[in-house]
């Protein structure tokens, strides 16, 4: 049996890998990474070959907030930031805005669909969309970087293996 958090990370990875145009999404994810180490920069994990869209789930935030429900059970509010990076064909504000909202819609649809289907994990109680941000590394460039912040709420049994 694997630890609960490991299962949630792997299930989120599978949900994001499921983003494909043939499944009704705007894009097909070409590359995916998971970041667990806070000492690595997100920028360093982008594929060197430039594959887009690239999606990265960053689980390295130390800001998990746990609340105890009983002496042996807690509710964990675990933040994850999903970075979706795409390129536009035309350098215009309209093209960048359209790409940003398409990337956000694809990630949000995949994560919420997985949660509703129960495939993020049996202990996941709630999935909260915390923030959306558009970052342009080069204001006149073609790269669009959409950052979607989530909080995954799940229950843990303390003192139980893999709890």
N, C-alpha and C positions, 0 to 999 in steps of 0.2 A: 504494500500500500504506500502511495506517495503522499508527502505532506500537502496539506490543503492549498497553501500559497503556490506551491509548484504547479499544482493542477490548474489553478486559476490563470497563472501566467501562460501555461501551455495552451489552455483553452482560448484565451484571448488571442494568442498567436494564430491559432487555427481559424478563428473568426476573421481576423484581418487578412489571412491568406485566401480566404474565400471571396474576397472582393474581386469580381470578374465581370466584364461587360456582358458575357453570356448569361450571367445570373441577374441581369437587370441593373447593374451599377453603371456609373459614368465611366469608370476606368477599370483596368485590370492591373492589380499590384504586380510590379515586376521584380521588386526586391523588398525584403523584410528583415528587420533586426530587432532584438530584444536587448535593452540596456538595464543591467542590474548594478553595475559598479559606478558609484557617484564620482569616481576619479577619472572616468572617461568623458570626453566631450562628445556631445551628440554629433557635432559636425564631423568628427573623426570617424564616425561609423557609416557615413554615406558611401555607397558603392563607388569605387574608383572608376568603374567603367561607365558611370553616369546613367545607369538604368533608372527610368522614371515610369510611373510614380514609385517612389520609395516610401515605405511606412516603417516607423520605428516606435516601439512601445517602451517608454522609459519608466521603469519601476524603482528607480534609485532614490526617490524622495524619502527622507527620514521623517516626514511629517505625518505618519500614520497616527490616528487618534483612536485609542481604544477606550471603550467604556465597559465596565463590568456589570453584568446583568444578575449574576449569581456568584457565589464564591468560586465556582468552577467553570463559568462561561463568560465570554466577553464578545462584544460586537466591535469588530475592527473596521475602521474607516480608512481604507488604503488608497492613497492617491496614485494615479497613473497618468502620465502625459503621453499622448499619441501625436507624433510628428508625421505629417503627410507632405511629401515634397513632390511637386510636379513642375513641368515646364509648359510655357505657353508658346504657341507658334508665332504670335504677333505681339510685339511689345506695346501694349496699351493697358490703361487702367481697367477698361471693360474686360479685356481678356484675363487679366490677373484676378479681378473680382470673381468672374465666372469660374475660373479654375479653383480658387479658394473655396467657394461655396460648394462646388462639386466634390472636392476632396473631403470637406467637412461632412457633407451628406453621406458619402460612401462610408466613411469611418463610423459615423453615428448610427447609420442603418445596420451595419455589420455587428456592432457591439450590442445594440438594443435587441436585434433579432436573436443573437446568441443568448442573451440574458432571458428573454421571453421564452425561448425554447428550452431553457434549463441547461444549456451546454457550457455555460461559464463555470459552473460548479454547483453542487447540491447545497453548499452552505451560503451561496451568494443570496443575500436578502434584497438588495437594492443596488441600482447603478445610477449614479447622479452625474449629470453633465455639469461640470463646474465652470468651464471657461472655453472661449474660442478666441484665437488670436491669429492675425495675418502678419507674417514677417517677410520682408523683402530684403535679401542680403545685398542686392544691387537694385536701387530704386528704379533704374531704367532697364533692368535685366529681364531675363525670361524665367528665372527660377521663382516659384511660388512656394512658400513654406507655411502650411496651415498647422496650428498647434491647438490640440483639443485636450482640455483637462477633464479628468474623470475622478470620481471617488467610488470605489467598489466597497460596498458594505457586506461583510460576511461574518458568520458566527464561528467561534472556535471554542472547543471544549478543552479546558486546561487539565493537565495531568493524564491525558489520553494520548497514546502513540499517534503521531501524525495529526493530532487534534487541531 
